[in-house]
Amino acid sequence: MVSSRRVILVLTLLVSPLVTAALTAAQSSPTPDLARGKEIYARHCSGCHGEDGRGEAKTFRPNVGNLSVRVLMDQLSDDYLVAVIQKGGAAVGKNAAMPAWSAQLDDADVRDVVAFVRTLARR
């Protein structure tokens, strides 16, 4: 019969890498900073999308996307929004006037902006 100490040792050896991986993933994906996202959005995005995300400045054709429409925003994944911000509108088949921001914003900046943009559709 297997001793309880061996069972505990085997379980510890099996579970330990899983716990370590989960902790590492949690540490590498910090909670987005909404205040920072709002600040970055105001600086880089509000000129076209407006402070409230409605994109009502009709200076672009096709018009700038309205980020305050909850039904639309709920259909878009965070990964999609990250791609649009990092690579620009043309990269995802949208308005080519939307620039790529990957040179100006790092991954944390973009995640903060995405988190803030999500709040625009919930006001």
C-alpha positions in Angstrom: 0.0 0.0 0.0 1.2 3.5 -0.8 2.0 5.7 2.2 0.2 8.9 2.7 3.5 10.8 2.7 4.2 9.5 -0.8 0.8 10.5 -2.0 1.3 14.0 -0.5 4.7 14.3 -2.1 3.4 13.2 -5.5 0.5 15.6 -5.3 2.8 18.4 -4.3 5.1 17.7 -7.3 2.1 17.6 -9.7 0.3 20.7 -8.3 3.2 22.9 -7.6 4.0 23.8 -11.3 0.3 24.5 -11.9 0.2 26.9 -9.0 3.4 28.6 -10.1 2.1 29.0 -13.6 -1.2 30.5 -12.3 0.6 33.0 -10.1 3.0 34.0 -12.9 0.1 34.6 -15.3 -1.7 36.6 -12.7 1.4 38.7 -12.1 2.0 39.3 -15.8 -1.6 40.5 -16.4 -2.1 43.3 -13.8 -5.5 44.8 -13.3 -5.9 47.6 -15.8 -5.6 51.2 -14.5 -8.8 53.0 -15.5 -7.6 56.4 -14.5 -4.4 56.0 -16.6 -6.5 54.6 -19.5 -8.8 57.7 -19.3 -5.7 59.9 -19.4 -4.2 58.1 -22.4 -7.6 58.1 -24.1 -7.9 61.9 -23.6 -4.5 62.5 -25.0 -4.5 60.1 -28.0 -8.1 59.1 -28.8 -10.6 61.8 -27.8 -9.6 64.1 -30.7 -11.5 61.7 -33.1 -13.7 59.6 -30.8 -14.7 62.4 -28.5 -14.4 62.6 -24.7 -17.6 60.4 -24.4 -16.6 58.0 -27.2 -19.4 58.9 -29.5 -17.1 59.8 -32.4 -19.5 62.5 -33.5 -16.9 64.6 -35.3 -18.0 63.9 -38.9 -14.6 64.7 -40.3 -13.8 61.2 -41.3 -15.4 59.0 -44.0 -16.5 56.5 -43.0 -17.4 58.0 -39.7 -15.4 57.3 -36.6 -16.7 54.4 -34.6 -19.1 55.2 -31.7 -17.5 53.5 -28.7 -20.5 54.3 -26.4 -22.8 51.7 -28.1 -23.0 48.9 -25.6 -24.4 46.3 -28.0 -21.6 46.9 -30.4 -18.8 47.0 -27.8 -20.1 43.9 -26.1 -19.5 42.0 -29.4 -15.9 43.1 -29.6 -13.3 41.2 -27.7 -10.5 42.9 -25.7 -8.0 41.2 -28.1 -9.8 42.8 -31.1 -9.7 46.3 -29.5 -6.0 45.8 -28.6 -5.3 44.9 -32.3 -7.2 48.0 -33.5 -5.3 50.3 -31.1 -1.9 48.7 -31.8 -2.1 48.1 -35.5 -4.6 50.7 -36.7 -8.0 50.5 -38.4 -6.8 49.3 -41.8 -5.2 46.2 -40.1 -8.7 45.0 -39.0 -10.7 46.2 -42.1 -11.8 49.4 -40.5 -11.2 53.1 -41.2 -7.6 53.6 -42.4 -7.6 57.0 -40.7 -7.4 55.2 -37.3 -3.6 55.2 -36.7 -1.5 52.4 -35.2 -0.4 53.4 -31.7 2.1 50.5 -31.1 5.1 52.9 -31.4 3.6 55.3 -28.8 1.8 53.0 -26.4 3.1 49.8 -24.7 1.0 46.8 -23.9 0.0 48.0 -20.4 -1.0 51.4 -21.9 -3.2 49.7 -24.5 -4.8 47.4 -21.9 -5.6 50.5 -19.8 -7.2 52.2 -22.7 -9.3 49.2 -23.6 -10.5 49.0 -20.0 -11.4 52.7 -20.1 -13.2 52.4 -23.5 -15.3 49.6 -22.0 -16.6 52.1 -19.4 -17.9 54.5 -22.2 -20.5 51.9 -23.2 -21.7 51.5 -19.7 -22.5 55.1 -18.8 
